Amino acid sequence: MQEILVVAAIALAVIFIPRLMGRKTDAESKPQSRPQPRPYIPAGNLLSRIVLPGWMRAAIVLTFLWVAGCAAYFRPWDGNPLWFFCVSLGPAVAFWGGVWAWFGYKKYKQ
């Protein structure tokens, strides 16, 4: 139980500490250029508005294939759930957490 609380505390720290550090005021930040207008997309469903680069699509497909392959190999339903979580879901969560943090960093820097 204590290990779970430590992991939860670390996750909360990763999420909330950057917010608590504060952002630069307008006087300290460099002048920002005008944002580029978004391309016009006719009204439709939400999926038609999402634009993903090729590497992101490939990463999503590879993540699904990795998890499915590990599920087929480790068979967590037969008694190996720990290995399945450590080998398949652990790296996938770490990778997508890194992508999420990188996009947040890039957005903050702009």
Residue frames as qw, qx, qy, qz and C-alpha x, y, z in Angstrom:
[[0.000, 0.886, 0.463, 0.000, 0.00, 0.00, 0.00],
 [0.318, -0.783, 0.093, 0.526, 2.83, 2.38, 0.83],
 [0.419, -0.105, 0.584, 0.687, 4.45, 1.82, -2.57],
 [0.192, 0.646, 0.645, 0.361, 1.23, 2.77, -4.33],
 [0.167, -0.934, -0.244, 0.202, 1.01, 5.97, -2.32],
 [0.417, -0.547, 0.332, 0.646, 4.61, 6.84, -3.21],
 [0.341, 0.211, 0.670, 0.624, 3.93, 6.30, -6.92],
 [0.034, 0.824, 0.543, 0.160, 0.77, 8.42, -6.68],
 [0.300, -0.853, -0.041, 0.424, 2.71, 11.19, -4.89],
 [0.412, -0.276, 0.497, 0.712, 5.39, 11.18, -7.59],
 [0.241, 0.485, 0.683, 0.490, 2.76, 11.34, -10.33],
 [0.103, -0.914, -0.390, 0.046, 1.01, 14.25, -8.62],
 [0.394, -0.688, 0.164, 0.587, 4.33, 16.04, -8.15],
 [0.393, 0.028, 0.598, 0.698, 5.14, 15.67, -11.86],
 [0.101, 0.682, 0.619, 0.377, 1.79, 17.18, -12.74],
 [0.224, -0.918, -0.326, -0.022, 1.51, 19.99, -10.19],
 [0.565, -0.517, 0.054, 0.641, 5.07, 21.20, -9.47],
 [0.351, 0.203, 0.385, 0.829, 5.46, 22.90, -12.89],
 [0.136, -0.764, -0.463, -0.429, 2.21, 24.76, -12.24],
 [0.531, -0.789, -0.214, 0.221, 3.37, 25.86, -8.80],
 [0.607, -0.136, 0.132, 0.772, 6.69, 27.14, -10.15],
 [0.141, 0.811, 0.198, -0.532, 4.76, 29.91, -11.86],
 [0.625, 0.527, 0.360, 0.450, 5.02, 31.42, -15.27],
 [0.342, -0.061, 0.031, 0.937, 6.77, 34.57, -16.36],
 [0.193, 0.717, 0.385, -0.548, 4.77, 37.76, -16.26],
 [0.583, 0.748, 0.291, 0.124, 4.02, 39.60, -19.49],
 [0.020, 0.960, -0.273, -0.059, 6.83, 42.09, -18.87],
 [0.481, -0.534, 0.676, 0.163, 9.39, 39.29, -18.44],
 [0.734, 0.245, 0.614, 0.152, 8.30, 37.21, -21.37],
 [0.212, -0.190, 0.487, 0.826, 9.47, 38.00, -24.85],
 [0.503, 0.371, 0.026, -0.780, 6.99, 39.54, -27.26],
 [0.550, 0.153, 0.819, 0.057, 4.97, 36.92, -29.00],
 [0.095, 0.101, -0.570, -0.810, 4.22, 36.94, -32.67],
 [0.667, 0.096, 0.041, -0.738, 0.72, 36.66, -33.95],
 [0.575, -0.040, 0.816, -0.055, -0.55, 33.09, -33.93],
 [0.092, 0.093, -0.752, -0.646, -1.05, 31.48, -37.28],
 [0.680, 0.062, 0.109, -0.723, -4.71, 31.16, -38.23],
 [0.541, -0.029, 0.839, -0.047, -5.98, 27.62, -38.29],
 [0.098, 0.023, -0.730, -0.676, -6.88, 26.21, -41.65],
 [0.622, 0.028, 0.095, -0.777, -10.60, 26.24, -42.36],
 [0.044, -0.030, -0.997, -0.062, -12.18, 22.86, -41.81],
 [0.489, -0.299, -0.359, -0.736, -15.85, 22.56, -42.57],
 [0.564, -0.301, 0.491, -0.592, -18.12, 21.63, -39.71],
 [0.764, 0.094, -0.602, -0.210, -18.28, 17.92, -39.23],
 [0.866, -0.451, -0.212, 0.042, -17.34, 15.35, -36.71],
 [0.415, -0.851, 0.302, 0.108, -14.43, 15.85, -34.33],
 [0.801, -0.146, 0.456, 0.361, -12.21, 13.29, -36.06],
 [0.583, 0.657, 0.263, 0.399, -12.14, 15.33, -39.25],
 [0.047, -0.972, 0.102, -0.206, -10.62, 18.25, -37.29],
 [0.694, -0.600, 0.352, 0.185, -7.77, 16.31, -35.67],
 [0.621, 0.709, -0.329, 0.057, -4.52, 16.60, -37.59],
 [0.780, -0.507, 0.337, 0.143, -1.82, 14.12, -36.57],
 [0.219, 0.726, -0.600, -0.256, 1.63, 14.00, -38.12],
 [0.819, 0.239, -0.497, -0.160, 2.85, 10.75, -39.61],
 [0.327, 0.304, -0.784, 0.431, 5.22, 9.93, -36.77],
 [0.421, -0.149, 0.513, -0.733, 2.38, 10.29, -34.25],
 [0.858, 0.125, -0.107, -0.487, 0.15, 7.93, -36.21],
 [0.690, 0.314, -0.644, 0.098, 3.00, 5.43, -36.49],
 [0.031, 0.296, -0.731, 0.614, 3.65, 5.68, -32.73],
 [0.662, -0.067, 0.296, -0.686, -0.03, 5.02, -31.96],
 [0.888, 0.213, -0.305, -0.271, -0.12, 1.97, -34.22],
 [0.518, 0.358, -0.711, 0.313, 3.17, 0.64, -32.82],
 [0.270, -0.284, 0.614, -0.685, 1.87, 1.09, -29.28],
 [0.830, 0.025, 0.129, -0.542, -1.24, -0.95, -30.03],
 [0.829, 0.320, -0.456, -0.042, 0.83, -3.63, -31.79],
 [0.220, 0.428, -0.728, 0.488, 3.33, -3.74, -28.89],
 [0.486, -0.192, 0.539, -0.660, 0.62, -4.19, -26.27],
 [0.894, 0.162, -0.038, -0.416, -1.23, -6.78, -28.39],
 [0.685, 0.412, -0.590, 0.111, 1.99, -8.70, -29.08],
 [0.019, 0.355, -0.744, 0.566, 2.94, -8.71, -25.41],
 [0.694, -0.080, 0.338, -0.631, -0.57, -9.83, -24.49],
 [0.901, 0.253, -0.264, -0.232, -0.29, -12.72, -26.94],
 [0.544, 0.419, -0.660, 0.305, 3.17, -13.69, -25.66],
 [0.002, -0.271, 0.703, -0.657, 2.76, -13.26, -21.90],
 [0.489, -0.391, -0.708, -0.328, -0.92, -14.25, -21.69],
 [0.089, -0.302, 0.495, -0.810, -1.80, -12.21, -18.61],
 [0.752, -0.206, -0.050, -0.624, -5.11, -14.05, -18.28],
 [0.890, 0.010, -0.455, 0.024, -3.18, -17.30, -17.61],
 [0.760, -0.594, -0.145, 0.219, -1.28, -16.02, -14.59],
 [0.621, -0.022, 0.032, 0.782, 1.49, -13.65, -15.77],
 [0.074, 0.929, 0.333, 0.145, -0.11, -10.24, -15.25],
 [0.415, -0.808, 0.122, 0.401, 2.95, -8.68, -13.59],
 [0.512, -0.151, 0.532, 0.657, 5.27, -9.41, -16.50],
 [0.288, 0.642, 0.582, 0.407, 2.64, -8.17, -18.93],
 [0.126, -0.968, -0.213, 0.047, 2.24, -4.87, -17.08],
 [0.482, -0.680, 0.276, 0.478, 6.00, -4.36, -16.67],
 [0.474, -0.094, 0.617, 0.620, 6.99, -5.23, -20.22],
 [0.221, 0.510, 0.639, 0.532, 4.08, -3.91, -22.29],
 [0.133, -0.892, -0.397, -0.172, 2.10, -1.27, -20.44],
 [0.529, -0.675, -0.020, 0.514, 5.02, 0.21, -18.50],
 [0.402, -0.131, 0.388, 0.819, 7.05, 1.30, -21.56],
 [0.093, 0.592, 0.601, 0.529, 3.89, 2.42, -23.37],
 [0.297, -0.890, -0.340, 0.063, 2.80, 4.63, -20.46],
 [0.508, -0.558, 0.127, 0.644, 6.34, 5.98, -20.06],
 [0.367, 0.154, 0.507, 0.764, 6.60, 6.78, -23.78],
 [0.030, -0.709, -0.529, -0.465, 3.24, 8.53, -24.01],
 [0.427, -0.824, -0.232, 0.291, 3.90, 10.38, -20.77],
 [0.486, -0.333, 0.260, 0.765, 7.13, 11.64, -22.31],
 [0.199, 0.410, 0.558, 0.693, 5.32, 12.71, -25.48],
 [0.230, -0.843, -0.472, -0.119, 2.71, 14.51, -23.38],
 [0.481, -0.716, -0.040, 0.505, 5.42, 16.30, -21.38],
 [0.448, -0.058, 0.404, 0.795, 7.36, 17.20, -24.53],
 [0.074, 0.621, 0.544, 0.560, 4.32, 18.77, -26.19],
 [0.357, -0.874, -0.317, 0.094, 3.59, 20.70, -23.00],
 [0.536, -0.492, 0.143, 0.671, 7.19, 21.92, -22.91],
 [0.329, 0.210, 0.495, 0.776, 7.06, 23.01, -26.54],
 [0.096, -0.778, -0.517, -0.344, 3.76, 24.79, -26.01],
 [0.461, -0.805, -0.183, 0.325, 5.09, 26.57, -22.92],
 [0.523, -0.291, 0.267, 0.755, 8.25, 27.68, -24.76],
 [0.264, 0.481, 0.528, 0.648, 6.28, 29.26, -27.63]]
